[in-house]
Amino acid sequence: MHAMNRLPDLPACCTPLGCDWPLPIALPGSVWRSTAFNPALFSTQDFARSAIPAPASIQRSVAKRQAEFLAGRLCAREALQHLDGTQAIPAIGDDRAPVWPRHITGAITHSKGRAAALVALKSEWQGLGIDLENLLSHERAQRLAKEILTPDELQRLAAGPAADLALVVTLTFSIKESLFKALFPLVQQRFYFEHAEVLSWSKDGQVRVRLLTELSDEWHPAKEIEGQFALLDEQLLSAIAIKAPTAR
């Protein structure tokens, strides 16, 4: 650990931060932090107690949104400090994504009762995306499949076991969210579910995605990207990590 100031105590709404890497493939040089949070235990004083500034948009939000924002920023702050001693709390950018220190790449995610942050040096990883989703029920996945999946993905879904339907639809949604978080800072272009497709996935947590749109010279249609995922209780966590050109 670097010599560092002691961080404020965690608020009652958050469990001690975990550092155990939950995904199948390690990302050397990255730092992961996660917490479980309970909005029912959240108090508006928790921001001041934790020394985390609450942006105006967050102050106007419901307790659940305030608690998940606070939990995500607590994870990010400790991850940054552990990474290289950076003392920072990412602000919310105009595009609502976290604003990281210039030499850092990172991502924050939260879903029902769980929040996490992943950070690394830009010299090692140029893009990071993580996304946590509640696993869809079979019925809900059936209803949402046509909105989330491309025609080719729907065909592959139909050819696979019916028992995998909820997992595949949740995974497809989540990995595309992770892809967006990893790529948007690099290409500065918005893209949507129909602009990428899941080519393949395996039960051991590996997933392969292909771009279907031109985002830049490097990020073009047919570009394939490796991702990964893990099931955590009733949630699915996905991640996309893009190595820095110098680190390849």
C-alpha positions in Angstrom: 0.0 0.0 0.0 1.1 3.6 -0.7 1.5 5.9 2.3 -1.9 7.5 2.3 -4.4 9.4 4.3 -6.9 7.2 6.1 -10.2 7.1 4.4 -13.3 8.1 6.4 -15.4 5.3 7.9 -18.0 3.7 5.7 -21.6 4.7 6.2 -24.0 2.1 7.8 -25.7 1.6 4.4 -22.6 0.0 2.9 -20.7 -3.2 3.8 -16.9 -3.2 4.1 -15.4 -3.0 0.6 -14.4 -6.3 -1.0 -11.4 -6.7 -3.2 -11.8 -10.4 -4.4 -11.9 -10.5 -8.2 -15.2 -12.1 -9.2 -14.7 -12.8 -12.9 -12.9 -15.7 -14.6 -10.0 -13.9 -16.2 -7.7 -11.7 -14.2 -6.9 -8.2 -15.5 -3.3 -7.5 -14.3 -2.6 -4.0 -13.0 -6.3 -3.3 -12.4 -7.9 -2.8 -9.0 -11.5 -3.9 -8.1 -13.6 -2.9 -5.2 -17.2 -3.8 -4.4 -19.8 -3.3 -1.6 -23.3 -4.3 -0.8 -25.6 -1.4 0.0 -29.0 -1.1 1.7 -31.0 2.1 0.7 -33.2 1.6 3.8 -30.1 2.4 6.0 -29.1 5.4 3.9 -29.1 8.9 5.4 -28.5 12.1 3.5 -25.7 12.8 6.1 -23.8 9.8 4.7 -22.3 12.0 2.0 -20.7 14.4 4.4 -19.7 11.6 6.8 -18.0 9.8 4.0 -16.4 13.0 2.5 -18.1 12.2 -0.9 -19.6 15.3 -2.5 -23.2 14.8 -3.8 -23.8 16.5 -7.1 -27.0 18.5 -7.4 -28.7 15.9 -9.6 -28.0 13.2 -7.0 -29.3 15.4 -4.1 -32.6 15.7 -5.9 -32.9 11.9 -6.4 -34.7 9.2 -4.3 -32.8 7.4 -1.5 -32.1 4.4 -3.7 -30.3 6.5 -6.3 -28.4 8.4 -3.7 -27.3 5.2 -1.9 -26.1 3.5 -5.2 -24.2 6.7 -6.2 -22.5 6.9 -2.8 -21.7 3.2 -2.8 -20.2 3.4 -6.3 -18.0 6.4 -5.5 -16.8 4.8 -2.2 -15.6 1.8 -4.3 -14.0 4.1 -6.9 -12.2 6.3 -4.3 -10.7 3.3 -2.5 -9.7 1.6 -5.8 -7.9 4.7 -7.0 -6.1 5.1 -3.8 -5.0 1.5 -3.8 -4.0 1.7 -7.5 -1.4 4.4 -7.2 -2.2 6.7 -4.3 -4.5 8.9 -6.4 -6.9 10.9 -4.1 -9.9 11.5 -6.3 -13.7 11.0 -6.5 -14.9 10.8 -10.1 -17.5 13.6 -10.8 -20.4 13.0 -13.2 -19.6 14.1 -16.7 -22.0 15.8 -19.2 -22.7 12.3 -20.7 -23.4 11.0 -17.1 -20.3 8.8 -17.2 -17.7 9.2 -14.3 -14.9 11.7 -15.0 -11.6 9.9 -14.1 -8.2 11.5 -13.5 -6.4 11.9 -16.9 -4.0 8.9 -16.4 -6.7 6.5 -15.2 -9.3 4.4 -17.0 -12.2 3.1 -14.9 -15.8 2.0 -14.7 -18.5 2.0 -12.0 -21.6 -0.2 -11.9 -24.4 -0.8 -9.5 -27.5 -2.9 -9.5 -30.0 -4.0 -6.8 -28.0 -3.8 -3.6 -24.5 -4.1 -5.1 -22.0 -1.6 -6.4 -18.5 -1.9 -7.8 -15.6 0.0 -9.4 -12.7 -1.2 -11.6 -9.7 1.1 -12.3 -6.4 0.8 -14.0 -3.6 3.0 -15.4 -4.3 4.1 -19.0 -0.8 3.0 -19.9 -2.0 -0.6 -19.3 -5.7 -0.6 -20.2 -7.2 2.0 -22.5 -10.8 1.0 -22.0 -12.7 -0.7 -19.1 -16.4 -1.4 -18.9 -18.3 -3.3 -16.2 -22.0 -3.8 -15.9 -24.1 -5.5 -13.2 -27.6 -6.6 -14.0 -30.3 -8.5 -12.1 -30.9 -11.8 -13.9 -34.1 -11.5 -16.0 -37.0 -13.9 -15.3 -37.7 -16.3 -18.2 -41.0 -14.5 -19.0 -39.4 -11.0 -19.0 -36.5 -12.2 -21.1 -38.9 -13.6 -23.6 -40.7 -10.2 -23.8 -37.4 -8.2 -24.1 -35.5 -10.4 -26.4 -36.7 -8.7 -29.6 -35.8 -5.3 -28.2 -32.3 -6.2 -27.0 -31.1 -8.9 -29.6 -30.2 -8.5 -33.2 -31.9 -10.8 -35.8 -28.8 -13.0 -35.9 -28.7 -13.1 -32.1 -32.3 -14.1 -32.0 -31.6 -16.9 -34.4 -28.7 -18.2 -32.3 -30.9 -17.9 -29.2 -33.6 -20.0 -30.8 -31.1 -22.7 -31.8 -29.8 -23.0 -28.2 -31.3 -24.6 -25.1 -34.6 -23.0 -23.9 -33.2 -23.1 -20.4 -30.5 -20.6 -21.3 -33.0 -17.9 -22.6 -33.0 -15.7 -19.5 -29.2 -15.9 -19.1 -28.5 -15.1 -22.8 -30.8 -12.1 -22.9 -29.4 -10.7 -19.6 -25.8 -11.4 -20.8 -26.4 -9.8 -24.2 -27.8 -6.6 -22.6 -25.0 -6.5 -20.0 -22.0 -7.1 -22.2 -23.2 -4.4 -24.6 -23.5 -2.0 -21.7 -19.9 -2.9 -20.7 -18.8 -2.5 -24.4 -20.3 0.9 -24.5 -18.6 2.0 -21.2 -15.2 0.7 -22.5 -15.4 2.2 -26.0 -17.2 5.5 -25.6 -14.3 7.3 -24.0 -12.1 6.1 -26.9 -14.4 6.9 -29.8 -16.6 9.6 -28.3 -19.5 8.3 -30.3 -22.8 6.9 -29.0 -23.9 3.5 -30.2 -26.7 1.2 -29.3 -27.7 -2.4 -28.9 -28.1 -3.0 -32.6 -24.5 -1.8 -33.3 -22.9 -4.9 -31.8 -23.7 -8.6 -31.5 -22.7 -11.5 -29.2 -21.1 -14.1 -31.4 -20.5 -16.7 -28.8 -20.4 -17.3 -25.0 -19.5 -20.2 -22.8 -20.6 -21.4 -19.4 -17.0 -20.7 -18.1 -17.7 -17.0 -18.4 -16.1 -16.1 -21.8 -18.0 -14.1 -24.4 -17.1 -12.8 -27.8 -18.7 -9.6 -29.3 -18.5 -8.1 -32.8 -19.0 -4.5 -33.8 -21.6 -3.9 -36.5 -20.9 -0.2 -37.0 -18.1 2.2 -37.8 -16.9 4.1 -34.7 -13.3 4.9 -35.8 -10.5 3.5 -38.0 -9.7 1.0 -35.3 -13.2 0.3 -34.1 -15.0 -0.8 -37.3 -17.6 -3.3 -38.4 -16.3 -6.9 -38.0 -13.9 -5.9 -35.2 -14.2 -8.7 -32.5 -13.7 -8.1 -28.8 -13.3 -10.5 -25.9 -15.4 -10.1 -22.8 -16.2 -12.1 -19.7 -19.0 -12.6 -17.2 -19.9 -14.2 -13.9 -23.1 -15.0 -12.1 -23.3 -13.6 -8.5 -26.4 -14.9 -6.8 -29.3 -13.5 -8.8 -27.1 -11.0 -10.7 -24.9 -11.1 -13.7 -21.6 -9.1 -13.9 -19.9 -8.5 -17.2 -16.7 -6.8 -18.2 -14.8 -5.7 -21.3 -11.2 -4.6 -21.0 -9.2 -3.2 -23.9 -5.4 -3.2 -23.5 -3.4 -0.1 -24.2 -1.6 -0.1 -27.5 1.8 0.0 -25.7 0.8 -2.9 -23.4 -0.1 -5.4 -26.1 
